[in-house]
């Protein structure tokens, strides 16, 4: 995923359902608070553009901005399934020069 620095995110990710793996486009929003807490709302789409599910992640930025540790709540069908688990996301690309050195 790519975070644009202005509260929007986009990209793709993998999803697994009943042993079937598929790459799916994603988009959504995020916010970062002064205390380093973060929240994301990520919509996962099928290839035809229909929504598979919506994820919400609530967490905190750790290790000088390299990782986010959080809890993910994924609603596949509001009437049937909500999944909650801990997630750690790690920054893949180094900081840009404009972000300053570690």
C-alpha positions in Angstrom: 0.0 0.0 0.0 1.0 3.6 -0.6 0.1 6.3 1.9 0.0 9.7 0.2 0.8 11.8 3.3 -2.6 13.5 3.1 -4.9 10.7 4.5 -5.5 8.5 1.5 -4.1 5.1 0.7 -4.1 2.8 -2.3 -2.4 -0.3 -3.7 -3.0 -4.0 -3.7 -2.7 -6.9 -1.3 -3.3 -10.6 -1.0 -6.4 -12.2 0.4 -7.0 -15.9 1.2 -10.4 -17.5 1.4 -10.9 -21.2 1.7 -7.4 -21.8 0.5 -7.7 -19.6 -2.6 -5.2 -16.8 -2.9 -6.0 -13.7 -4.9 -4.4 -10.3 -5.3 -6.9 -7.5 -4.7 -6.8 -3.8 -5.2 -7.3 -1.7 -2.0 -8.1 1.9 -1.2 -9.0 3.8 1.9 -8.1 6.4 4.4 -5.8 6.8 7.4 -5.1 9.3 10.2 -2.1 9.8 12.4 -2.4 11.6 15.7 0.3 13.6 17.6 0.7 10.7 20.1 1.7 8.3 17.2 -1.7 6.5 17.3 -3.0 5.6 13.8 -6.2 4.4 12.3 -6.9 3.0 8.9 -10.1 2.1 7.0 -9.1 -0.2 4.0 -11.6 -1.4 1.4 -10.6 -4.6 -0.4 -12.0 -5.0 -4.0 -12.5 -7.9 -6.4 -11.2 -7.6 -9.9 -14.7 -6.4 -11.1 -14.7 -3.5 -8.6 -17.1 -5.0 -6.1 -16.2 -4.8 -2.4 -14.9 -8.0 -0.8 -14.7 -6.5 2.7 -13.6 -3.5 4.8 -10.8 -3.6 7.3 -10.3 -1.2 10.2 -6.9 -1.1 11.8 -6.2 0.8 15.1 -2.6 1.0 16.3 0.6 2.9 17.1 3.7 3.8 15.2 6.8 2.2 16.6 10.5 1.9 15.9 11.0 5.5 14.7 8.3 5.2 12.1 9.4 1.9 10.6 6.5 -0.2 11.9 2.9 0.0 12.9 1.6 -2.4 15.5 -2.2 -2.6 15.6 -5.4 -4.6 15.9 -7.3 -5.3 12.7 -11.0 -5.7 12.6 -12.2 -7.2 9.3 -15.9 -7.3 8.4 -16.5 -9.8 5.6 -20.3 -9.7 6.1 -21.6 -7.6 9.0 -24.1 -10.3 9.8 -21.8 -13.3 9.8 -18.1 -12.7 10.4 -15.7 -10.3 12.1 -12.1 -11.2 12.5 -9.8 -9.6 15.0 -6.0 -10.1 15.3 -2.8 -8.2 15.9 -0.9 -7.0 12.8 2.5 -5.5 12.4 3.3 -3.6 9.2 6.8 -2.7 8.3 8.1 0.1 6.1 9.6 -1.4 2.9 11.2 1.7 1.3 13.7 4.0 3.1 12.6 7.5 4.1 12.8 10.2 1.5 15.5 12.9 2.1 12.6 15.4 2.9 11.6 13.2 5.9 15.0 13.5 7.6 17.5 11.0 8.7 17.0 8.5 11.5 
